[in-house]
């Protein structure tokens, strides 16, 4: 089992920045992928950014150039730096963990990000 604890959401004006954090604990394998997904009202949950333990990253086209994912493997923590936020970034953001050998999905409780003036 893996437990994920998120922090860092909130209300921000368009053009502003936020940083999300997610700390994993439990049965953490060295080979894993951590990332962020988001779900807006009435929409399906979709990927924002992921980062493998080896460093490979993947971003949704809508956030490329604005969001940066990073991680501290020693702390089993993943971060999402979000810059130049737009109203369409408003959603609940969920941390995700998948690890060797089963690659099951584990999810955090979600943190609300609201971009509004």
C-alpha positions as CSV (number, residue, x, y, z in Angstrom):
1,X,0.0,0.0,0.0
2,X,1.0,3.6,-0.7
3,X,-0.3,6.7,0.9
4,X,-0.2,10.1,-0.7
5,X,-0.6,13.4,1.0
6,X,-1.1,16.5,-1.1
7,X,-0.7,20.2,-0.3
8,X,-0.5,23.6,-2.0
9,X,-3.9,24.2,-3.7
10,X,-5.9,27.4,-3.4
11,X,-7.3,30.5,-5.0
12,X,-5.1,32.5,-7.4
13,X,-5.7,35.2,-9.9
14,X,-5.1,34.6,-13.7
15,X,-1.4,34.9,-14.4
16,X,-0.5,33.9,-10.9
17,X,1.5,30.9,-9.6
18,X,1.0,28.0,-7.3
19,X,3.1,25.0,-6.2
20,X,1.6,21.6,-5.4
21,X,3.4,19.0,-3.3
22,X,2.7,15.3,-2.8
23,X,4.5,13.1,-0.4
24,X,4.3,9.3,-0.7
25,X,4.8,6.8,2.1
26,X,4.4,3.0,2.5
27,X,5.6,0.4,0.1
28,X,7.6,2.6,-2.3
29,X,9.6,0.8,-4.9
30,X,12.6,2.5,-6.5
31,X,11.1,2.1,-10.0
32,X,8.0,4.2,-10.1
33,X,6.2,7.1,-11.7
34,X,4.6,9.9,-9.8
35,X,2.4,12.6,-11.3
36,X,-0.5,14.9,-11.3
37,X,-4.0,14.6,-12.8
38,X,-6.9,17.0,-12.7
39,X,-10.6,16.9,-12.9
40,X,-12.8,19.9,-13.6
41,X,-16.6,19.8,-13.0
42,X,-18.4,17.8,-15.6
43,X,-15.2,16.5,-17.2
44,X,-13.1,13.3,-16.9
45,X,-9.9,13.2,-15.0
46,X,-6.9,13.7,-17.2
47,X,-3.1,13.8,-17.0
48,X,-1.4,17.0,-16.2
49,X,2.2,15.8,-15.8
50,X,4.1,12.7,-14.8
51,X,7.7,12.0,-13.9
52,X,9.4,8.6,-13.7
53,X,12.0,7.9,-11.0
54,X,14.6,7.9,-13.7
55,X,13.7,11.5,-14.7
56,X,11.6,11.1,-17.8
57,X,8.7,13.5,-17.9
58,X,5.4,13.8,-19.7
59,X,3.1,16.9,-20.0
60,X,-0.3,17.6,-21.3
61,X,-0.1,19.9,-24.3
62,X,-2.3,22.5,-22.5
63,X,0.3,23.0,-19.7
64,X,3.6,22.8,-21.6
65,X,5.7,25.9,-21.0
66,X,3.7,26.9,-17.9
67,X,3.9,23.9,-15.5
68,X,7.0,22.1,-14.3
69,X,7.0,18.8,-12.6
70,X,9.9,17.8,-10.3
71,X,10.6,15.3,-7.6
72,X,12.9,14.5,-4.7
73,X,13.4,10.7,-4.8
74,X,15.0,10.8,-1.3
75,X,11.8,12.2,0.1
76,X,9.4,10.4,-2.2
77,X,7.9,13.7,-3.0
78,X,6.7,15.2,-6.3
79,X,6.1,18.8,-7.0
80,X,4.1,20.7,-9.6
81,X,5.1,24.3,-10.2
82,X,2.2,26.1,-12.0
83,X,2.9,29.5,-13.6
84,X,0.8,31.8,-15.7
85,X,-2.4,30.1,-14.4
86,X,-5.5,30.4,-16.5
87,X,-9.2,30.1,-15.5
88,X,-9.3,26.8,-17.5
89,X,-6.8,25.3,-15.1
90,X,-9.4,25.4,-12.4
91,X,-9.9,21.8,-11.2
92,X,-9.3,19.3,-8.4
93,X,-5.7,18.2,-8.8
94,X,-4.9,14.6,-7.8
95,X,-1.5,13.1,-7.1
96,X,-0.8,9.7,-8.6
97,X,1.7,6.9,-7.9
98,X,2.5,3.8,-9.8
99,X,5.4,1.4,-8.9
100,X,7.1,-1.8,-9.7
101,X,6.0,-4.6,-9.8
102,X,2.3,-4.3,-10.0
103,X,2.0,-0.7,-11.3
104,X,-1.3,-0.2,-9.5
105,X,-2.7,3.3,-9.3
106,X,-2.7,5.1,-6.0
107,X,-4.4,8.5,-5.6
108,X,-4.2,11.3,-3.2
109,X,-7.3,12.9,-1.7
110,X,-7.2,15.8,-4.2
111,X,-6.5,19.5,-3.8
112,X,-8.7,22.3,-5.3
113,X,-7.0,24.9,-7.5
114,X,-9.2,27.8,-8.5
115,X,-8.0,30.5,-10.9
116,X,-10.3,33.5,-10.8
117,X,-10.2,37.2,-10.6
